[in-house]
Amino acid sequence: MKTELICPRCGFVMATYKNPLPTVDIVIKNQGGIVLISRKNAPFGWALPGGFVDYGESVEEAASREAKEETSLDIHNLKLLGVYSSRNRDPRHHTISTVFSAQSDGVPYAGDDAAKVQVFQKDNLPKDLAFDHAEVIEDFFRSCSDSRS
């Protein structure tokens, strides 16, 4: 997001700010696997449900909203998985994603930015994952195995 700070008297541009955009992603545990969406818009590929945080919205609220919009699922047991901020994680612009894990008992249906939605097991994940979601999913499964030890 580019914002200019302009003098109201003379119109001189004093500074230009460009800040990363806040996003959320959610690893939704469902039917013994995790829910992924096939993106309707570029960048294409399979992805975790998620999106941009709206102004005035907490990241937790954004996670619940995005999960519902993209998968029709109500989520519960929301837990912080991590924060991902590589400047290259999204080819469109620099984003900082707060990533959660959550659970849902419903049946997912594609909506909003999702062309398709599917539950995947750890051993049958798609190869064409968007963004840095391969890394996020790997971290999620690692955290699950770490919590058992």
FIMARLUM-47450 format. One record per atom (N, C-alpha, C, CB): residue number from 1; residue in one letter; atom name; x, y, z. Coordinates in steps of 0.2 Angstrom, whole numbers, plus 5000, padded with zeros to 4 digits. Atoms other than C-alpha are relative to their C-alpha. Glycine has a CB too. Layout:
REC;NUM;a;CA;X;Y;Z
...
//
This chain:
REC;1;m;N;5004;4994;5000
REC;1;m;CA;5000;5000;5000
REC;1;m;C;5004;5006;5000
REC;1;m;CB;4995;5000;5006
REC;2;k;N;4996;4994;5000
REC;2;k;CA;5007;5017;4995
REC;2;k;C;4996;5006;5002
REC;2;k;CB;5003;5001;4992
REC;3;t;N;5003;4994;4997
REC;3;t;CA;5003;5032;5005
REC;3;t;C;5005;5006;5000
REC;3;t;CB;4998;4999;5007
REC;4;e;N;4996;4994;5000
REC;4;e;CA;5010;5050;5002
REC;4;e;C;4998;5004;5005
REC;4;e;CB;4999;5003;4993
REC;5;l;N;5002;4994;4995
REC;5;l;CA;5011;5063;5016
REC;5;l;C;5002;5006;4996
REC;5;l;CB;5005;4999;5006
REC;6;i;N;4999;4994;5004
REC;6;i;CA;5008;5079;5007
REC;6;i;C;4998;5006;5005
REC;6;i;CB;4995;5000;4994
REC;7;c;N;5001;4994;4997
REC;7;c;CA;5009;5097;5014
REC;7;c;C;4993;5003;4998
REC;7;c;CB;5006;5005;4999
REC;8;p;N;5007;4997;5002
REC;8;p;CA;4991;5104;5015
REC;8;p;C;5001;5007;4997
REC;8;p;CB;4995;5000;5006
REC;9;r;N;4999;4993;5002
REC;9;r;CA;4998;5122;5012
REC;9;r;C;5003;5001;4993
REC;9;r;CB;5004;5004;5004
REC;10;c;N;4997;4999;5006
REC;10;c;CA;5009;5120;4997
REC;10;c;C;5000;4994;4995
REC;10;c;CB;5008;5001;5001
REC;11;g;N;5001;5006;5005
REC;11;g;CA;5006;5102;4990
REC;11;g;C;5007;4996;5000
REC;11;g;CB;4998;5002;4994
REC;12;f;N;4994;5003;5000
REC;12;f;CA;5024;5097;4993
REC;12;f;C;5000;4993;5003
REC;12;f;CB;5006;5004;5004
REC;13;v;N;5000;5007;4998
REC;13;v;CA;5026;5078;4994
REC;13;v;C;5006;4999;5005
REC;13;v;CB;5000;4994;4995
REC;14;m;N;4994;5000;4995
REC;14;m;CA;5036;5076;5011
REC;14;m;C;5002;4993;5001
REC;14;m;CB;4997;5002;5006
REC;15;a;N;4997;5007;5000
REC;15;a;CA;5037;5057;5011
REC;15;a;C;4995;4995;4997
REC;15;a;CB;5000;4998;5008
REC;16;t;N;5004;5005;5003
REC;16;t;CA;5030;5042;5003
REC;16;t;C;5001;4993;5004
REC;16;t;CB;5002;4998;4992
REC;17;y;N;5000;5006;4996
REC;17;y;CA;5026;5026;5013
REC;17;y;C;4997;4994;4996
REC;17;y;CB;4997;5001;5007
REC;18;k;N;5003;5007;5003
REC;18;k;CA;5024;5008;5007
REC;18;k;C;5001;4995;5005
REC;18;k;CB;5004;4999;4993
REC;19;n;N;5000;5005;4994
REC;19;n;CA;5019;4996;5020
REC;19;n;C;4998;4993;4998
REC;19;n;CB;4996;5002;5006
REC;20;p;N;5003;5007;5002
REC;20;p;CA;5016;4977;5019
REC;20;p;C;4993;5000;5002
REC;20;p;CB;5004;4994;5004
REC;21;l;N;5007;5001;4999
REC;21;l;CA;4998;4971;5019
REC;21;l;C;4999;4995;5005
REC;21;l;CB;4996;5000;4993
REC;22;p;N;5002;5005;4996
REC;22;p;CA;4991;4961;5033
REC;22;p;C;4995;4995;4997
REC;22;p;CB;4998;5003;5007
REC;23;t;N;5004;5005;5003
REC;23;t;CA;4984;4944;5028
REC;23;t;C;4999;4995;5006
REC;23;t;CB;5002;4997;4994
REC;24;v;N;5001;5006;4996
REC;24;v;CA;4978;4928;5037
REC;24;v;C;5000;4994;4995
REC;24;v;CB;4994;5001;5005
REC;25;d;N;5001;5006;5003
REC;25;d;CA;4979;4910;5032
REC;25;d;C;4998;4995;5005
REC;25;d;CB;5006;4997;4996
REC;26;i;N;5003;5005;4995
REC;26;i;CA;4970;4895;5041
REC;26;i;C;5001;4993;4997
REC;26;i;CB;4993;5002;5001
REC;27;v;N;5000;5007;5001
REC;27;v;CA;4975;4877;5041
REC;27;v;C;4994;4997;5004
REC;27;v;CB;5007;4997;5003
REC;28;i;N;5006;5002;4997
REC;28;i;CA;4958;4870;5044
REC;28;i;C;5000;4992;5000
REC;28;i;CB;4994;5002;4996
REC;29;k;N;5000;5007;4999
REC;29;k;CA;4958;4852;5051
REC;29;k;C;4993;4998;4999
REC;29;k;CB;5003;4997;5007
REC;30;n;N;5006;5002;5001
REC;30;n;CA;4943;4843;5044
REC;30;n;C;5000;4993;4997
REC;30;n;CB;4996;5005;4995
REC;31;q;N;5001;5007;5003
REC;31;q;CA;4938;4824;5040
REC;31;q;C;5007;4997;5000
REC;31;q;CB;4997;5001;4993
REC;32;g;N;4994;5004;4999
REC;32;g;CA;4955;4818;5046
REC;32;g;C;5006;5003;4995
REC;32;g;CB;4999;4993;4998
REC;33;g;N;4996;4997;5004
REC;33;g;CA;4964;4830;5034
REC;33;g;C;5000;5008;5001
REC;33;g;CB;4999;4998;4992
REC;34;i;N;5000;4992;5000
REC;34;i;CA;4967;4849;5030
REC;34;i;C;4996;5002;4993
REC;34;i;CB;5007;5003;5000
REC;35;v;N;5004;4997;5005
REC;35;v;CA;4956;4860;5019
REC;35;v;C;5004;5004;4996
REC;35;v;CB;4994;5003;5003
REC;36;l;N;4997;4995;5005
REC;36;l;CA;4963;4868;5003
REC;36;l;C;4995;5002;4995
REC;36;l;CB;5007;4996;4997
REC;37;i;N;5005;4997;5005
REC;37;i;CA;4955;4879;4990
REC;37;i;C;5004;5000;4994
REC;37;i;CB;4998;5007;5002
REC;38;s;N;4997;4999;5006
REC;38;s;CA;4959;4879;4972
REC;38;s;C;4998;5007;4998
REC;38;s;CB;4998;4995;4994
REC;39;r;N;5001;4993;5001
REC;39;r;CA;4961;4898;4968
REC;39;r;C;4997;5001;4994
REC;39;r;CB;5006;5004;5001
REC;40;k;N;5003;4998;5006
REC;40;k;CA;4949;4906;4956
REC;40;k;C;5003;5005;4996
REC;40;k;CB;4993;5002;5002
REC;41;n;N;4996;4994;5003
REC;41;n;CA;4960;4921;4953
REC;41;n;C;5008;4999;5001
REC;41;n;CB;4998;5007;5004
REC;42;a;N;4992;5001;5000
REC;42;a;CA;4979;4923;4950
REC;42;a;C;5002;5003;5007
REC;42;a;CB;5003;5004;4994
REC;43;p;N;4996;5005;5003
REC;43;p;CA;4990;4918;4957
REC;43;p;C;4996;4993;5001
REC;43;p;CB;5007;4999;5004
REC;44;f;N;5004;5006;5000
REC;44;f;CA;4982;4901;4953
REC;44;f;C;5004;4994;5004
REC;44;f;CB;4999;4997;4993
REC;45;g;N;4998;5006;4997
REC;45;g;CA;4985;4884;4962
REC;45;g;C;4996;4999;5006
REC;45;g;CB;5008;5002;5002
REC;46;w;N;5003;5002;4994
REC;46;w;CA;4980;4876;4978
REC;46;w;C;5003;5004;5006
REC;46;w;CB;5001;4992;5002
REC;47;a;N;4997;4995;4994
REC;47;a;CA;4981;4887;4994
REC;47;a;C;4996;4998;5006
REC;47;a;CB;4999;5007;4998
REC;48;l;N;5003;5000;4994
REC;48;l;CA;4976;4887;5012
REC;48;l;C;4994;5006;4999
REC;48;l;CB;5004;5002;5006
REC;49;p;N;5004;4995;5000
REC;49;p;CA;4960;4897;5014
REC;49;p;C;5003;5006;5004
REC;49;p;CB;4993;4998;5004
REC;50;g;N;4997;4994;4997
REC;50;g;CA;4964;4915;5019
REC;50;g;C;4999;5006;4995
REC;50;g;CB;5007;4999;5001
REC;51;g;N;5000;4994;5004
REC;51;g;CA;4965;4933;5013
REC;51;g;C;5002;5006;5004
REC;51;g;CB;4993;5001;4998
REC;52;f;N;4998;4994;4997
REC;52;f;CA;4967;4951;5018
REC;52;f;C;4996;5002;5006
REC;52;f;CB;4999;5006;4995
REC;53;v;N;5004;4998;4994
REC;53;v;CA;4962;4958;5035
REC;53;v;C;4997;5007;4998
REC;53;v;CB;5005;5001;5006
REC;54;d;N;5004;4993;5002
REC;54;d;CA;4949;4972;5033
REC;54;d;C;5002;5005;5006
REC;54;d;CB;4992;4998;5000
REC;55;y;N;4999;4994;4995
REC;55;y;CA;4951;4989;5042
REC;55;y;C;4995;4999;5006
REC;55;y;CB;4999;5007;4997
REC;56;g;N;5004;5000;4994
REC;56;g;CA;4945;4988;5060
REC;56;g;C;4998;4993;5002
REC;56;g;CB;4993;5003;4999
REC;57;e;N;5001;5007;4999
REC;57;e;CA;4945;4969;5060
REC;57;e;C;5006;4997;5003
REC;57;e;CB;4998;4996;4993
REC;58;s;N;4994;5003;4997
REC;58;s;CA;4956;4958;5071
REC;58;s;C;5002;4994;4996
REC;58;s;CB;4998;4997;5007
REC;59;v;N;4998;5006;5004
REC;59;v;CA;4966;4944;5063
REC;59;v;C;4996;4994;5002
REC;59;v;CB;5008;4999;5001
REC;60;e;N;5004;5006;4999
REC;60;e;CA;4956;4931;5072
REC;60;e;C;4993;5001;4997
REC;60;e;CB;4998;5000;5008
REC;61;e;N;5006;4999;5004
REC;61;e;CA;4940;4939;5065
REC;61;e;C;5001;4999;4993
REC;61;e;CB;4997;5007;5001
REC;62;a;N;4998;5001;5007
REC;62;a;CA;4948;4939;5048
REC;62;a;C;5000;4993;4998
REC;62;a;CB;5006;5004;4998
REC;63;a;N;4999;5007;5001
REC;63;a;CA;4952;4921;5049
REC;63;a;C;4993;4996;5000
REC;63;a;CB;5005;4997;5006
REC;64;s;N;5007;5003;5000
REC;64;s;CA;4934;4916;5054
REC;64;s;C;4996;5002;4994
REC;64;s;CB;4997;5002;5006
REC;65;r;N;5004;4997;5006
REC;65;r;CA;4927;4927;5040
REC;65;r;C;5003;4997;4994
REC;65;r;CB;5001;5008;4999
REC;66;e;N;4997;5002;5006
REC;66;e;CA;4939;4921;5027
REC;66;e;C;4999;4992;4999
REC;66;e;CB;5008;5001;4999
REC;67;a;N;5002;5008;5001
REC;67;a;CA;4936;4902;5031
REC;67;a;C;4993;4999;4998
REC;67;a;CB;5001;4997;5007
REC;68;k;N;5008;5000;5002
REC;68;k;CA;4917;4905;5030
REC;68;k;C;4999;5002;4993
REC;68;k;CB;4996;5004;5005
REC;69;e;N;5001;4997;5007
REC;69;e;CA;4918;4915;5014
REC;69;e;C;5003;4995;4995
REC;69;e;CB;5004;5006;4999
REC;70;e;N;4997;5005;5005
REC;70;e;CA;4930;4902;5005
REC;70;e;C;4998;4993;5000
REC;70;e;CB;5007;5001;5000
REC;71;t;N;5001;5007;4999
REC;71;t;CA;4925;4886;5012
REC;71;t;C;4993;4998;5003
REC;71;t;CB;5005;4997;5005
REC;72;s;N;5006;5000;4997
REC;72;s;CA;4908;4889;5020
REC;72;s;C;5000;4996;5007
REC;72;s;CB;4995;4996;4995
REC;73;l;N;4999;5004;4994
REC;73;l;CA;4915;4881;5036
REC;73;l;C;5000;5005;5006
REC;73;l;CB;5006;4996;5000
REC;74;d;N;4999;4997;4994
REC;74;d;CA;4913;4888;5053
REC;74;d;C;5005;4997;5004
REC;74;d;CB;4993;5000;5005
REC;75;i;N;4994;5003;4997
REC;75;i;CA;4929;4885;5062
REC;75;i;C;5000;5002;5008
REC;75;i;CB;5006;5003;4997
REC;76;h;N;4999;4999;4993
REC;76;h;CA;4933;4883;5081
REC;76;h;C;5007;4998;5002
REC;76;h;CB;4995;4996;5004
REC;77;n;N;4994;5002;4997
REC;77;n;CA;4948;4880;5092
REC;77;n;C;5006;5003;4996
REC;77;n;CB;5001;4992;5000
REC;78;l;N;4995;4996;5004
REC;78;l;CA;4958;4894;5083
REC;78;l;C;5007;5001;5004
REC;78;l;CB;4997;5007;4998
REC;79;k;N;4993;4999;4997
REC;79;k;CA;4977;4893;5087
REC;79;k;C;5005;5003;4996
REC;79;k;CB;5002;4993;5003
REC;80;l;N;4995;4997;5004
REC;80;l;CA;4991;4903;5081
REC;80;l;C;5006;4995;4998
REC;80;l;CB;5004;5006;5004
REC;81;l;N;4995;5005;5003
REC;81;l;CA;5003;4893;5070
REC;81;l;C;5007;5004;4999
REC;81;l;CB;4998;4997;4994
REC;82;g;N;4994;4996;5001
REC;82;g;CA;5015;4907;5065
REC;82;g;C;4999;5006;4996
REC;82;g;CB;5005;4996;4997
REC;83;v;N;5000;4994;5004
REC;83;v;CA;5019;4923;5056
REC;83;v;C;5005;4999;4994
REC;83;v;CB;5001;5007;5004
REC;84;y;N;4996;5000;5006
REC;84;y;CA;5025;4923;5038
REC;84;y;C;5001;5006;4997
REC;84;y;CB;4998;4994;4996
REC;85;s;N;4999;4994;5003
REC;85;s;CA;5033;4938;5031
REC;85;s;C;5005;5001;4995
REC;85;s;CB;5002;5005;5006
REC;86;s;N;4995;4999;5006
REC;86;s;CA;5045;4935;5017
REC;86;s;C;4997;5004;4995
REC;86;s;CB;5002;4993;4997
REC;87;r;N;5002;4995;5004
REC;87;r;CA;5044;4949;5005
REC;87;r;C;4998;4996;4993
REC;87;r;CB;5005;5005;4998
REC;88;n;N;5002;5003;5006
REC;88;n;CA;5042;4936;4991
REC;88;n;C;4995;4995;5001
REC;88;n;CB;5006;4996;4997
REC;89;r;N;5005;5006;4998
REC;89;r;CA;5028;4925;4999
REC;89;r;C;4994;5001;4995
REC;89;r;CB;4998;5001;5007
REC;90;d;N;5006;4998;5005
REC;90;d;CA;5015;4934;4987
REC;90;d;C;5003;5003;4994
REC;90;d;CB;4994;5004;5004
REC;91;p;N;4997;4997;5006
REC;91;p;CA;5020;4938;4969
REC;91;p;C;4997;5007;4999
REC;91;p;CB;4999;4996;4994
REC;92;r;N;5004;4994;5002
REC;92;r;CA;5007;4953;4969
REC;92;r;C;5003;5006;5004
REC;92;r;CB;4993;4999;5001
REC;93;h;N;4998;4995;4996
REC;93;h;CA;5014;4963;4984
REC;93;h;C;5003;4997;5007
REC;93;h;CB;4995;5005;5002
REC;94;h;N;4997;5003;4994
REC;94;h;CA;5023;4961;5001
REC;94;h;C;4994;5000;5005
REC;94;h;CB;5005;5005;5003
REC;95;t;N;5005;5002;4994
REC;95;t;CA;5011;4953;5014
REC;95;t;C;5003;4997;5006
REC;95;t;CB;4994;4996;4997
REC;96;i;N;4998;5003;4993
REC;96;i;CA;5013;4948;5032
REC;96;i;C;4994;4996;5002
REC;96;i;CB;5002;5005;5005
REC;97;s;N;5006;5004;4999
REC;97;s;CA;5002;4933;5035
REC;97;s;C;5000;4997;5008
REC;97;s;CB;4999;4994;4996
REC;98;t;N;5001;5003;4993
REC;98;t;CA;4996;4928;5053
REC;98;t;C;4997;4993;4998
REC;98;t;CB;4996;5004;5005
REC;99;v;N;5003;5007;5002
REC;99;v;CA;4993;4909;5051
REC;99;v;C;4997;4997;5006
REC;99;v;CB;5005;4996;4996
REC;100;f;N;5003;5004;4994
REC;100;f;CA;4981;4899;5062
REC;100;f;C;4999;4993;4998
REC;100;f;CB;4994;5004;5002
REC;101;s;N;5003;5007;5001
REC;101;s;CA;4976;4881;5064
REC;101;s;C;4993;5001;5003
REC;101;s;CB;5004;4994;5002
REC;102;a;N;5007;5000;4997
REC;102;a;CA;4958;4878;5067
REC;102;a;C;4997;4993;4999
REC;102;a;CB;4995;5006;4998
REC;103;q;N;5004;5006;5001
REC;103;q;CA;4945;4864;5067
REC;103;q;C;4993;5001;4997
REC;103;q;CB;5000;4995;5006
REC;104;s;N;5006;4999;5002
REC;104;s;CA;4929;4862;5058
REC;104;s;C;4997;4993;4999
REC;104;s;CB;4999;5004;4993
REC;105;d;N;5003;5006;5000
REC;105;d;CA;4916;4848;5058
REC;105;d;C;4995;4999;4994
REC;105;d;CB;4996;4998;5006
REC;106;g;N;5005;5000;5005
REC;106;g;CA;4906;4853;5043
REC;106;g;C;5003;4998;4993
REC;106;g;CB;4998;5007;4998
REC;107;v;N;4998;5002;5007
REC;107;v;CA;4907;4849;5024
REC;107;v;C;5002;5006;4996
REC;107;v;CB;4994;4996;4997
REC;108;p;N;4998;4994;5004
REC;108;p;CA;4917;4862;5014
REC;108;p;C;4997;5000;4993
REC;108;p;CB;5007;5000;5000
REC;109;y;N;5003;4999;5007
REC;109;y;CA;4909;4870;4999
REC;109;y;C;5004;5006;4998
REC;109;y;CB;4993;5001;5000
REC;110;a;N;4996;4995;5002
REC;110;a;CA;4919;4882;4988
REC;110;a;C;4996;5006;4999
REC;110;a;CB;5003;4998;4993
REC;111;g;N;5004;4993;5001
REC;111;g;CA;4914;4901;4988
REC;111;g;C;5005;5005;5000
REC;111;g;CB;4996;5001;5007
REC;112;d;N;4996;4994;5000
REC;112;d;CA;4921;4918;4986
REC;112;d;C;5006;4999;4995
REC;112;d;CB;5003;5002;5007
REC;113;d;N;4994;5001;5005
REC;113;d;CA;4939;4916;4978
REC;113;d;C;5002;4993;4999
REC;113;d;CB;5006;5004;5004
REC;114;a;N;4998;5007;5001
REC;114;a;CA;4939;4897;4978
REC;114;a;C;4996;4997;4994
REC;114;a;CB;4998;4996;5007
REC;115;a;N;5003;5003;5006
REC;115;a;CA;4935;4888;4962
REC;115;a;C;4998;4993;5002
REC;115;a;CB;5005;4999;4994
REC;116;k;N;5001;5007;4998
REC;116;k;CA;4936;4871;4971
REC;116;k;C;5002;5000;5008
REC;116;k;CB;5003;4995;4996
REC;117;v;N;4998;5002;4993
REC;117;v;CA;4938;4865;4989
REC;117;v;C;5001;4993;5001
REC;117;v;CB;4996;5004;5006
REC;118;q;N;4999;5008;4999
REC;118;q;CA;4945;4848;4995
REC;118;q;C;5004;4999;5006
REC;118;q;CB;5003;4997;4994
REC;119;v;N;4996;5002;4994
REC;119;v;CA;4951;4840;5010
REC;119;v;C;5006;4995;4998
REC;119;v;CB;4995;4996;5005
REC;120;f;N;4994;5004;5002
REC;120;f;CA;4969;4833;5008
REC;120;f;C;5003;4996;5006
REC;120;f;CB;5005;5004;4996
REC;121;q;N;4996;5004;4995
REC;121;q;CA;4978;4820;5018
REC;121;q;C;5007;5002;5000
REC;121;q;CB;4999;4992;5000
REC;122;k;N;4993;4998;5000
REC;122;k;CA;4996;4823;5023
REC;122;k;C;5004;4997;4994
REC;122;k;CB;5004;4998;5006
REC;123;d;N;4996;5004;5005
REC;123;d;CA;5002;4810;5010
REC;123;d;C;4997;5001;4993
REC;123;d;CB;5000;4993;5001
REC;124;n;N;5003;4999;5007
REC;124;n;CA;4991;4816;4995
REC;124;n;C;4999;5008;4999
REC;124;n;CB;4994;4997;4999
REC;125;l;N;5001;4993;5001
REC;125;l;CA;4994;4835;4995
REC;125;l;C;5002;5002;4993
REC;125;l;CB;5005;5004;5005
REC;126;p;N;4998;4998;5007
REC;126;p;CA;4994;4844;4978
REC;126;p;C;5007;5003;4999
REC;126;p;CB;4995;5005;4997
REC;127;k;N;4993;4997;5002
REC;127;k;CA;5011;4849;4970
REC;127;k;C;5000;5007;4999
REC;127;k;CB;5003;4996;4995
REC;128;d;N;5000;4993;5002
REC;128;d;CA;5005;4866;4964
REC;128;d;C;4997;5004;5005
REC;128;d;CB;4996;5001;4994
REC;129;l;N;5002;4996;4994
REC;129;l;CA;5003;4875;4981
REC;129;l;C;5002;5007;4998
REC;129;l;CB;5003;4998;5006
REC;130;a;N;4999;4993;5001
REC;130;a;CA;5002;4894;4979
REC;130;a;C;5004;5003;5006
REC;130;a;CB;4993;5004;4999
REC;131;f;N;4997;4996;4995
REC;131;f;CA;5012;4907;4989
REC;131;f;C;5005;4996;5004
REC;131;f;CB;4995;5003;5006
REC;132;d;N;4995;5004;4996
REC;132;d;CA;5023;4899;5003
REC;132;d;C;4996;4995;5004
REC;132;d;CB;5004;5005;5005
REC;133;h;N;5004;5005;4996
REC;133;h;CA;5009;4887;5008
REC;133;h;C;5003;4993;5001
REC;133;h;CB;4993;5000;4997
REC;134;a;N;4997;5006;4999
REC;134;a;CA;5020;4872;5006
REC;134;a;C;5004;5000;5006
REC;134;a;CB;5005;4998;4994
REC;135;e;N;4997;4999;4993
REC;135;e;CA;5031;4879;5020
REC;135;e;C;4996;5000;5006
REC;135;e;CB;5005;5006;4999
REC;136;v;N;5005;5000;4994
REC;136;v;CA;5016;4883;5031
REC;136;v;C;4998;4993;5001
REC;136;v;CB;4995;5005;4998
REC;137;i;N;5003;5006;4998
REC;137;i;CA;5009;4866;5029
REC;137;i;C;5005;4995;5003
REC;137;i;CB;4997;4997;4993
REC;138;e;N;4994;5004;4997
REC;138;e;CA;5026;4858;5032
REC;138;e;C;5000;5001;5008
REC;138;e;CB;5006;5001;4996
REC;139;d;N;4999;4998;4993
REC;139;d;CA;5027;4868;5048
REC;139;d;C;4994;4998;5004
REC;139;d;CB;5000;5008;5000
REC;140;f;N;5006;5003;4996
REC;140;f;CA;5009;4863;5053
REC;140;f;C;5001;4993;5002
REC;140;f;CB;4994;5001;4996
REC;141;f;N;4999;5007;4999
REC;141;f;CA;5013;4845;5051
REC;141;f;C;5005;4998;5005
REC;141;f;CB;5001;4996;4994
REC;142;r;N;4995;5000;4995
REC;142;r;CA;5029;4847;5061
REC;142;r;C;4998;5001;5007
REC;142;r;CB;5006;5004;4998
REC;143;s;N;5003;4998;4993
REC;143;s;CA;5020;4856;5075
REC;143;s;C;4996;4994;5003
REC;143;s;CB;4997;5006;4999
REC;144;c;N;5004;5006;4997
REC;144;c;CA;5008;4841;5076
REC;144;c;C;5004;4995;5003
REC;144;c;CB;4995;4998;4994
REC;145;s;N;4996;5006;4998
REC;145;s;CA;5021;4828;5077
REC;145;s;C;5004;5002;5006
REC;145;s;CB;5005;4998;4995
REC;146;d;N;4996;4998;4994
REC;146;d;CA;5031;4839;5090
REC;146;d;C;4996;5000;5006
REC;146;d;CB;5003;5007;4999
REC;147;s;N;5004;5000;4994
REC;147;s;CA;5016;4840;5101
REC;147;s;C;4998;4993;5003
REC;147;s;CB;4993;5004;4998
REC;148;r;N;5001;5007;4998
REC;148;r;CA;5015;4821;5102
REC;148;r;C;5006;4998;5004
REC;148;r;CB;4998;4996;4994
REC;149;s;N;4994;5003;4997
REC;149;s;CA;5033;4819;5108
REC;149;s;C;5001;5003;5007
REC;149;s;CB;5006;5002;4996
//
